[in-house]
């Protein structure tokens, strides 16, 4: 049976990757509450105590990684030359469908936070995307590409080498830190910055970072 590994990050999202052996919940160490990439061990332990014993038994607790693994993989040319190019090469329906998947994820229940009181819509996400013109709120890279996948079967492929080009939606204040699920607490972000708070470097060009001028 294929299970999943769940790492909780600072924006209260989860990254999932196939792995046998149960669920792994990462917790933050030696960090302030404001900067912590994951819940404290105490908070996570308290949450596990609330779960069904069988479910809790499948979760292994260990420190979450504080920095990404180095990568020498070269990034391919950008899919879109600019935000205008992105708008020209996609339809409103395609963009709205993409935003709908991000709204569904933002509205979901998490291990460390229940389903939010406010549920955002695809239109809310589209407004955030258009206002940002596809730029990451943290590093400024144009982030309107999707995660790479196998064209034959849709299976996910490695994405870290183009992480700053992949669009995602993040909570400014994490939900498990009390942040709301309202548009004023949401920001367009590249997946790299959304995953690694320590990598939020304005103007970064690693991991496929792309900063077209004039758009």
N, C-alpha and C positions, 0 to 999 in steps of 0.2 A: 504494500500500500504506500502510495506517495503522500507524504505529509508536507508541511510547510514550516519554514523558519520565519518568525516575525521579529523584526527589529523595530523598536519604537524610537522615533526621532524627535527632534526638538519642536517640530511643527505638528506633532501628534499624528503623523501619518505612519503607515507601515510599508516597509519594503518586503516583498515576499519572494523567496527563491526556493526551488525544489530542494528538499533535503529529508532524509529518513532520520528517525530518532525522536520525533515529537516536536513540540513547539518550543522555541527558544525566545525568551523575553529579555531584551537587553536593558540594563539600567546604567545611569550615569554615575561617575565617580569624580571626586576632587574638583567639583565645579560649583559655581554659585547657582542659586535657583533660577536666576535670570538667563544664564548662559548654558544650562544643562541640556545636553543633547538627548537625554532620555529621563524617565522618571527616576527618583531616588530608589534605592533598594528598599527602604522602609515603605514607601508608597506602593511599590510593586508587590511586596510581600503582603501588605494589607489587602490589596485588591485580589490576590490569589486566594486569600482566606475566605473571600466572599463567593468564590466560584464553587460549582459542584465538584466534590472530591475527585471524581473520575476525570473531569476536564482539567482540574488543577494538576493532577498527577502527570499529565502529558506535557506540561510546561517546565522547561529547564531554565533556571535563572542564571545569567552570567553577565559580566560587564559588556556593554555595547562598545563597538570600536569608535574611537574618537577622531580618527582620520582615515581617509581612503587608502587603499593599496596603490602604490605607484603603477603607472601604465606607460608603455612605450608605443602603444598602438596609434597609428596615424589616422587622423580624421579625414574622411572623404570630403569633396567639395560640398558646400551647403546645398540643400535641396531648393531653397528659395533665396534669391539674390537680395531681396528686401521685403518689408512688410507689404508693400504694394504688389510685389510679385506673388506673395502668398495669397493676397486677396484675388488676384487675377487668375491664379491656377487652382483655386478651390471655389466651390459654390457655397452660397449662404446655407443651404441645407447640410452640406458636409461639415461646415464649421459649427453649426448649431448642434449637430449630432455629437461632435467631438466635445463641445462644451457640456452636453448632457451627461456624458460619462464622467466628467470632472465634478459636476454638481452631485451626481449620485454618490461618488466617493466621499465628497465633503459632507454629505448628509448622513453618512453611515455611522453605525455604532462602532466604537473602538474598545480595545481591551481596557484602556485607562479612562475612557469617557463614554457616557451613554449617548444615545442618539440626540442630536442637538434640538433645542426647542424651535429654532428658526431653520427652515429648509430653504436653501437657495434654489434657484431655477437655472435652466440652461441659458435663459435670457440674461440673468444676472452675470453668469460667467462670461457670456459673449461681450457684455458691456465692459467688464474688467479687462478682457483681452483687447478689445478695440481701443480703450482708453490708454492702455500701456503700449499700444501698437506692437504687441508681441514681444516687447523687451522685458527681460528679467529685472525685477525690482531690486535685485542685489548686485549682480555683476554687469547688467546692461546688455548682455548678449541677446541677439534675436533668437527667441525660443519658440518656434512655431512648428517644429518637426515632431513626428511621433516616434515612439520607441521602436527601434529596429525589430523586424520580425521576419521569419522565414516565409518567403512568398508562396512556397508550396503548401505549407500546412499552418501558417500563422504562429508557429512556436516562437517565443521570445528569443532574441539574439543579444549578445553583449552590447551594452549601450554606453558604458563609461567613457569611451573615446569621443562621443558626441553629446555628452551629458548636458553641456551648456546650450545646446540647440533644441533640446526636447522641452516642449511646453508643459507646464503643470500649474496647479493652483495651490497656494499655501495660506495657512492662517498666520497672520502677523504675530498675534499672541496665541500660543498653542491652546487647544481646547482643554488639555489636561491641566493647564495653568489658569484656567478660567476664561480663556478667550471665547468670544462669541462666534457664531457661524453666519454672521451678517456681512453684507458686502463691504462695509467699512473696516472689517478685520480680515479681509482677504486680499491677496496680491498675486499678480501673475509672476511666475518664477520659472527659471529653468529647472529641470529635474535635478541637476547637480547641486545647485544652491539649496534646493528644497530638501535634499537628502543630507548634505553636509554643511552645517552652519559655519564651520571653520573655513569653508572654501568660498565664502561670500566676499569676493574681491572685486571691487569696481574695475571694469575694463579688462578683466582676465581674458586671455586668449587660449589658455590650455583647454583640454577636454572639448575641443571643437568650438570654443568661444568665437562668436562672429559679430562684428560691430560695423554694419554698413553705414556709410555717411549719408546724411541728407534724407533719412526716412525713418 
